[in-house]
Amino acid sequence: MKAIGISADAAGHGADALVDLELAAPAADGQDLLVRIEAVSVNPIDIKMRSARPHAGGQPRVLGWDAAGTVVAAGPRVSLFAPGDRVFYAGSITRPGCNAELHLVDERLTGAMPASAGFAEAAALPVASLAAWEALFERMHVSATGNDAGKNLLVIGAAGGVGSMAIQLAKAVGQLHVIATASRPESQAWCRELGADIVVDHRADLVAQLAANGRPAVDFILCLSDTDRYFPVMAKLIKPHGHICALVESRSPLPMNDLRGKSASFSWEGMFTRSLHATPDMLEQHRILNRVASLIDAGQVRSTVKHCFNGFNAASLRRAHALVEAGNAIGKVVVTA
Ligand SMILES: NC(=O)c1ccc[n+]([C@@H]2O[C@H](COP(=O)([O-])OP(=O)(O)OC[C@H]3O[C@@H](n4cnc5c(N)ncnc54)[C@H](OP(=O)(O)O)[C@@H]3O)[C@@H](O)[C@H]2O)c1
């Protein structure tokens, strides 16, 4: 089968290390689905995996953890899907990625694609939706039944892939009042288009801007950028008993005592935690993706594809990687077969 990855003898780990490969097709066993990939999207994790992990030698590395495609075969213990089903998923970071013609994924990590979406739209959803959903409704315990309606959420770095879904899910499911941060006219306009109630600039004083907007403190903060840099300002802006959730690993220990006086909570969100540790509730990702699909089909949430490259090959993937690696993507970057 065709795949795109980094060959065993690659000299570097830049985007130009991505090459077209010919690999043996995998076979489905256990609870695995064999999926014919129709579209993938690129995330910052692709850049990290491409750049940072030392090359073990021997086997080429295939990246990609955001996929949409069609089930072509199912392992003997599969009960949720059948050949012909259209599915979307992030999968597991411990397995080869989805930048391949055929790909294996555990059915418990897989959702049924929104009926109203094409493959490109669906491929843009899994990582961002799972990360945003888990952060909001599991880590920070925002009510998914409207009991927190009107409470304030600050999303730092809101115009990117995760933020674009977080704004929408916070509005559609949590009924929260959303304050988004974005630094450029086009990223600010995008946040407003997705439903943010207030947009402020993370390159200016956040405390002053929130006060000027009549929201000097907030109930929830979702940090999608430099956690070390934003921790002090988050500690100032969080309300007593509020909750902060960060997705980006810190470079140094965080000053947790800054939250003590307010009895505020801090959580990490890692959307690969369930698959990485095969947690007993892995099936939750199947449920979350299905819930997101129903929100898309109901027109309450939309896919956030901003760039789409046609042609499932190394040239397209390199261009997609370059856009994400620049660090200022708006919405999602997708490559279709
Ligand atoms: N833990 C997890 O499960 C998980 C899952 C997914 C992603 N992540 C991580 O979460 C982060 C966000 O992911 P993503 O896919 O949304 O990334 P992304 O799409 O690449 O994010 C791009 C956005 O980041 C904003 N940005 C750039 N510099 C910023 C700064 N200094 N402060 C605030 N915002 C800034 C930009 O907004 P402006 O152009 O307006 O400045 C841009 O719109 C990444 O670090 C990623 O690795 C973690």
The ligand as an SDF file (V2000), in Angstrom:
LIG
                    3D

 48 52  0  0  0  0  0  0  0  0999 V2000
   -2.9740   17.6360   25.0380 N   0  0  0  0  0  0  0  0  0  0  0  0
   -3.7010   17.3290   23.9810 C   0  0  0  0  0  0  0  0  0  0  0  0
   -4.5130   16.3900   23.9870 O   0  0  0  0  0  0  0  0  0  0  0  0
   -3.5760   18.1710   22.7600 C   0  0  0  0  0  0  0  0  0  0  0  0
   -4.4040   17.9370   21.6550 C   0  0  0  0  0  0  0  0  0  0  0  0
   -4.3120   18.7770   20.5630 C   0  0  0  0  0  0  0  0  0  0  0  0
   -3.3820   19.8130   20.5790 C   0  0  0  0  0  0  0  0  0  0  0  0
   -2.5680   19.9760   21.6510 N   0  0  0  0  0  0  0  0  0  0  0  0
   -1.6190   21.0920   21.7160 C   0  0  0  0  0  0  0  0  0  0  0  0
   -2.4080   22.2590   21.9020 O   0  0  0  0  0  0  0  0  0  0  0  0
   -1.8300   23.3470   21.1940 C   0  0  0  0  0  0  0  0  0  0  0  0
   -2.8890   23.9270   20.2500 C   0  0  0  0  0  0  0  0  0  0  0  0
   -3.1820   22.9610   19.2530 O   0  0  0  0  0  0  0  0  0  0  0  0
   -3.9030   23.4130   17.9110 P   0  0  0  0  0  0  0  0  0  0  0  0
   -4.0790   22.2190   17.0680 O   0  0  0  0  0  0  0  0  0  0  0  0
   -5.0670   24.2670   18.2220 O   0  0  0  0  0  0  0  0  0  0  0  0
   -2.7190   24.3290   17.3120 O   0  0  0  0  0  0  0  0  0  0  0  0
   -2.7410   25.2880   16.0550 P   0  0  0  0  0  0  0  0  0  0  0  0
   -3.9550   25.0580   15.2380 O   0  0  0  0  0  0  0  0  0  0  0  0
   -1.4190   25.2000   15.3910 O   0  0  0  0  0  0  0  0  0  0  0  0
   -2.8470   26.7320   16.7790 O   0  0  0  0  0  0  0  0  0  0  0  0
   -2.6240   27.8600   16.0080 C   0  0  0  0  0  0  0  0  0  0  0  0
   -3.1040   29.0750   16.7780 C   0  0  0  0  0  0  0  0  0  0  0  0
   -2.2260   29.3440   17.8640 O   0  0  0  0  0  0  0  0  0  0  0  0
   -2.3460   30.7100   18.1660 C   0  0  0  0  0  0  0  0  0  0  0  0
   -1.1440   31.1840   18.8290 N   0  0  0  0  0  0  0  0  0  0  0  0
    0.1020   31.2940   18.3050 C   0  0  0  0  0  0  0  0  0  0  0  0
    0.9410   31.8240   19.2220 N   0  0  0  0  0  0  0  0  0  0  0  0
    0.1950   32.0500   20.3520 C   0  0  0  0  0  0  0  0  0  0  0  0
    0.4750   32.6100   21.6270 C   0  0  0  0  0  0  0  0  0  0  0  0
    1.7020   33.0340   21.9680 N   0  0  0  0  0  0  0  0  0  0  0  0
   -0.5220   32.6830   22.5130 N   0  0  0  0  0  0  0  0  0  0  0  0
   -1.7700   32.2500   22.2260 C   0  0  0  0  0  0  0  0  0  0  0  0
   -2.0930   31.7360   21.0130 N   0  0  0  0  0  0  0  0  0  0  0  0
   -1.1240   31.6410   20.0980 C   0  0  0  0  0  0  0  0  0  0  0  0
   -2.5110   31.3950   16.8280 C   0  0  0  0  0  0  0  0  0  0  0  0
   -3.3930   32.5000   17.0020 O   0  0  0  0  0  0  0  0  0  0  0  0
   -3.0210   33.9780   16.4590 P   0  0  0  0  0  0  0  0  0  0  0  0
   -2.5280   33.7870   15.0640 O   0  0  0  0  0  0  0  0  0  0  0  0
   -4.2930   34.7200   16.5860 O   0  0  0  0  0  0  0  0  0  0  0  0
   -1.9290   34.4970   17.3870 O   0  0  0  0  0  0  0  0  0  0  0  0
   -3.0980   30.3130   15.9140 C   0  0  0  0  0  0  0  0  0  0  0  0
   -4.4060   30.5840   15.4830 O   0  0  0  0  0  0  0  0  0  0  0  0
   -0.5940   22.7880   20.4970 C   0  0  0  0  0  0  0  0  0  0  0  0
    0.5440   23.0600   21.2940 O   0  0  0  0  0  0  0  0  0  0  0  0
   -0.8200   21.2960   20.4510 C   0  0  0  0  0  0  0  0  0  0  0  0
    0.3710   20.5430   20.4550 O   0  0  0  0  0  0  0  0  0  0  0  0
   -2.6410   19.1760   22.7390 C   0  0  0  0  0  0  0  0  0  0  0  0
  1  2  1  0
  2  3  2  0
  2  4  1  0
  4  5  1  0
  4 48  2  0
  5  6  2  0
  6  7  1  0
  7  8  2  0
  8  9  1  0
  8 48  1  0
  9 10  1  0
  9 46  1  0
 10 11  1  0
 11 12  1  0
 11 44  1  0
 12 13  1  0
 13 14  1  0
 14 15  2  0
 14 16  1  0
 14 17  1  0
 17 18  1  0
 18 19  2  0
 18 20  1  0
 18 21  1  0
 21 22  1  0
 22 23  1  0
 23 24  1  0
 23 42  1  0
 24 25  1  0
 25 26  1  0
 25 36  1  0
 26 27  1  0
 26 35  1  0
 27 28  2  0
 28 29  1  0
 29 30  1  0
 29 35  2  0
 30 31  1  0
 30 32  2  0
 32 33  1  0
 33 34  2  0
 34 35  1  0
 36 37  1  0
 36 42  1  0
 37 38  1  0
 38 39  2  0
 38 40  1  0
 38 41  1  0
 42 43  1  0
 44 45  1  0
 44 46  1  0
 46 47  1  0
M  CHG  2   8   1  16  -1
M  END
$$$$
